[in-house]
Amino acid sequence: MTLNPIKNLDEVSIYKELRDKSIAKDKSFIADSPKVVNLLLQSNLQIKSILATQEYYDENRELLKNKNIPFLYLADKKLLEEIVGHKIHHNCMMHGVRPESIPLENLGNKIIMLDEISSTENIGSIARSAAALGVNSYLLPHQGPHPYARRALRVSMGHISMLNVHMYENIFETIKYLKQAGYTILAAEVTEDSIGLAKLEVPKKWVLLMGHEGKGISKEILEVCDKTVKIEMVEGIKSFNVSVAASIMMYKLIHP
């Protein structure tokens, strides 16, 4: 394992330039903290470099020794903070390449799908719950925040790497394809026709569609879904946070 002490900050400028919502030409990403980085190292992701302290490299020598990572940059914590431009509470960062979108036909029988989710944190939180519950297929809109965005990765604790991710362009065409492939589309929304989660008969192949944090799922989209499902709540409470609702619903669908 050959370490490269930083001689010029330009060598590692990507760690400062690639912010949460920015996308590099090569579709790369930045991850931070040892827990996140180490989980990503166990995946098949392409890793371009690691920027870390001697302490990190000493503690993770066995994990790194068989990895073909082009650059292992070495810096002390003070220099790390100078590079990223703010105080940090970890000693490790990674520069990797986002995986290609998995084709729809290669997804599993249990899919969590998002429509216009605006919060990067919610995208990461839902990914972490999906991985924990065994829902290993994640469908997201191409125009929204990416699950490999810096903050989403941090919130998911790197568990997004355990999921098959498909980024779709058109929600109506995607739903049409999934229905033709035998999936039942379950829209998480409170309507007059919504089925209580406790009473739902869980189909063999399902897609759970979660809507926007504020607007929910539009009438036009609801019309092309098979069923609407709601979580039974006490009177006076209108909704859960979308990541909490997704977790509750996925658990019920996995354990009917």
C-alpha positions in Angstrom: 0.0 0.0 0.0 1.7 3.2 -1.3 0.7 6.4 0.3 1.0 9.7 -1.4 1.7 12.7 0.9 0.1 15.8 -0.4 2.6 18.2 -1.8 0.2 20.5 -3.6 -3.4 21.2 -2.8 -4.3 21.2 -6.5 -3.7 17.4 -6.4 -6.8 17.0 -4.3 -8.9 20.0 -5.4 -11.8 17.7 -6.4 -12.5 17.2 -2.6 -13.2 20.8 -2.3 -14.8 21.5 -5.6 -17.3 18.6 -5.7 -20.0 19.9 -3.5 -23.3 18.1 -2.6 -25.3 19.2 -5.7 -22.5 19.4 -8.2 -21.8 16.6 -10.7 -18.4 16.0 -12.3 -18.1 15.2 -16.0 -17.2 11.7 -15.1 -20.2 11.3 -12.8 -18.0 11.0 -9.8 -18.9 11.6 -6.2 -17.3 12.4 -2.8 -18.0 10.4 0.3 -16.8 11.1 3.8 -16.3 9.4 7.2 -14.7 6.0 7.8 -18.1 4.1 8.2 -19.4 5.3 4.9 -16.1 4.9 3.0 -15.4 1.4 4.4 -18.9 0.2 3.4 -18.4 1.6 -0.1 -15.0 -0.2 -0.3 -16.9 -3.5 0.1 -18.9 -2.8 -3.1 -17.9 -3.0 -6.8 -17.8 0.8 -7.2 -14.9 2.3 -9.1 -12.8 4.2 -6.6 -10.5 7.0 -7.9 -8.8 8.0 -4.7 -8.9 8.2 -0.9 -7.8 11.2 1.1 -7.1 10.3 4.8 -4.9 10.5 7.8 -2.2 8.1 8.7 -4.5 6.8 11.5 -7.2 5.8 9.0 -4.7 3.9 6.8 -3.2 2.1 9.8 -6.6 1.0 11.1 -7.8 -0.2 7.7 -4.7 -1.7 6.1 -6.3 -5.1 5.6 -9.4 -3.6 3.9 -7.3 -1.5 1.5 -4.4 -3.9 0.6 -6.3 -5.8 -2.1 -8.1 -2.8 -3.5 -6.7 -1.3 -6.8 -7.1 2.3 -5.9 -5.0 4.6 -8.0 -4.2 7.2 -5.4 -4.1 7.0 -1.6 -3.5 10.6 -0.5 -2.1 11.2 3.0 -2.8 14.4 5.0 -3.1 15.3 8.7 -6.5 16.4 10.0 -5.6 20.1 9.9 -4.8 19.8 6.2 -8.0 17.9 5.5 -10.0 20.7 7.0 -8.1 23.2 4.9 -8.9 21.2 1.8 -12.6 20.9 2.4 -12.9 24.5 3.8 -14.6 23.7 7.2 -14.1 21.8 10.4 -14.6 18.0 10.1 -15.2 15.2 12.6 -13.7 12.4 10.6 -10.4 11.4 9.1 -11.3 10.0 5.7 -12.8 10.9 2.4 -13.3 9.1 -0.9 -13.5 10.0 -4.6 -15.5 7.4 -6.5 -17.7 7.1 -9.6 -21.4 6.7 -9.5 -22.6 3.3 -10.8 -24.6 3.0 -14.0 -28.4 3.0 -13.7 -29.6 -0.6 -13.4 -32.1 -1.6 -16.2 -35.7 -1.9 -15.0 -35.8 -5.5 -16.1 -33.0 -6.4 -13.7 -34.8 -5.1 -10.6 -36.2 -7.4 -7.9 -39.8 -8.1 -6.9 -39.8 -5.5 -4.2 -39.2 -1.9 -5.3 -39.3 1.5 -3.5 -39.9 4.3 -5.9 -39.8 8.1 -5.4 -41.6 10.8 -7.2 -40.2 14.4 -6.9 -38.6 13.9 -3.5 -36.7 17.2 -2.9 -34.7 16.4 0.2 -31.3 14.8 -0.2 -31.5 13.7 3.4 -34.8 11.8 2.8 -33.3 10.1 -0.2 -30.4 8.8 1.9 -32.7 7.9 4.9 -35.0 5.9 2.6 -32.0 4.1 1.1 -30.7 3.1 4.5 -34.2 1.7 5.6 -34.6 -0.1 2.3 -31.2 -1.8 2.7 -32.0 -2.8 6.2 -35.4 -4.3 5.4 -34.3 -6.1 2.3 -36.0 -3.9 -0.4 -33.0 -3.9 -2.7 -34.3 -2.0 -5.7 -34.6 1.8 -5.6 -36.3 3.9 -8.4 -35.7 7.6 -8.4 -36.4 10.5 -10.9 -33.4 11.5 -13.0 -34.1 15.2 -12.4 -34.0 15.0 -8.6 -31.3 14.8 -6.0 -29.0 11.8 -6.7 -28.6 9.0 -4.1 -24.8 9.3 -4.4 -24.9 13.0 -3.6 -22.6 13.7 -0.7 -25.3 14.3 1.9 -27.5 11.4 0.7 -24.4 9.1 1.0 -23.7 10.3 4.5 -27.4 9.9 5.7 -27.6 6.4 4.1 -24.3 5.5 5.8 -23.2 4.2 2.5 -26.0 1.6 2.3 -27.1 3.0 -1.0 -24.3 0.8 -2.5 -26.2 -2.3 -1.4 -29.2 -1.3 -3.6 -30.0 -1.7 -7.3 -30.6 1.9 -8.4 -32.5 2.9 -11.5 -32.9 6.6 -12.4 -36.0 7.1 -14.6 -36.8 9.9 -17.0 -40.6 9.6 -17.3 -42.8 8.4 -14.4 -45.8 7.5 -16.5 -43.7 5.4 -19.0 -41.9 3.8 -16.1 -45.1 2.8 -14.3 -46.6 1.5 -17.5 -43.5 -0.7 -18.0 -43.6 -2.0 -14.5 -47.3 -2.9 -14.7 -46.8 -4.8 -17.9 -44.0 -6.6 -16.1 -46.4 -7.8 -13.5 -45.8 -5.4 -10.6 -48.6 -3.9 -8.5 -48.1 -0.2 -8.1 -48.9 0.9 -4.5 -49.2 4.7 -4.1 -48.6 6.0 -0.6 -51.3 8.6 -0.3 -54.4 9.5 1.8 -57.5 9.5 -0.4 -61.1 8.4 0.0 -60.2 5.1 -1.6 -57.0 4.5 0.3 -56.5 1.0 1.8 -55.3 0.9 5.4 -51.8 -0.6 5.6 -52.9 -3.2 8.1 -55.7 -4.5 5.7 -53.5 -4.6 2.6 -53.1 -7.9 0.8 -49.5 -7.8 -0.2 -48.9 -8.8 -3.9 -46.0 -11.0 -4.9 -44.4 -8.2 -7.0 -44.9 -4.7 -5.8 -43.7 -1.1 -6.2 -44.2 1.3 -3.3 -44.4 4.9 -4.7 -43.7 7.7 -2.3 -44.7 11.3 -3.2 -43.3 14.8 -2.7 -42.8 15.8 0.9 -45.3 18.7 0.6 -47.5 18.0 -2.4 -47.8 14.3 -2.2 -48.6 12.3 -5.3 -50.5 14.1 -8.1 -54.0 13.0 -9.2 -52.7 12.2 -12.7 -50.1 9.8 -11.2 -52.6 8.2 -8.8 -54.8 7.4 -11.7 -52.2 5.1 -13.2 -51.4 3.3 -10.0 -53.1 0.1 -9.0 -53.9 1.0 -5.3 -53.5 3.8 -2.8 -52.3 2.9 0.6 -52.3 4.9 3.9 -50.9 4.4 7.3 -53.6 4.4 10.0 -53.0 7.3 12.3 -54.8 8.9 15.3 -57.3 11.7 14.6 -55.7 15.1 14.1 -52.4 13.8 12.7 -52.2 14.1 8.9 -48.9 12.6 7.9 -45.5 11.2 8.7 -42.1 12.4 7.4 -41.8 10.7 4.0 -38.7 8.6 5.1 -40.6 7.5 8.2 -43.7 6.6 6.2 -41.6 4.7 3.7 -39.9 2.7 6.4 -43.2 1.7 8.1 -44.7 0.7 4.8 -41.7 -1.3 3.6 -41.6 -3.2 6.8 -45.3 -4.1 6.5 -44.9 -5.1 2.9 -41.9 -7.3 3.8 -43.7 -8.8 6.8 -47.4 -8.9 5.9 
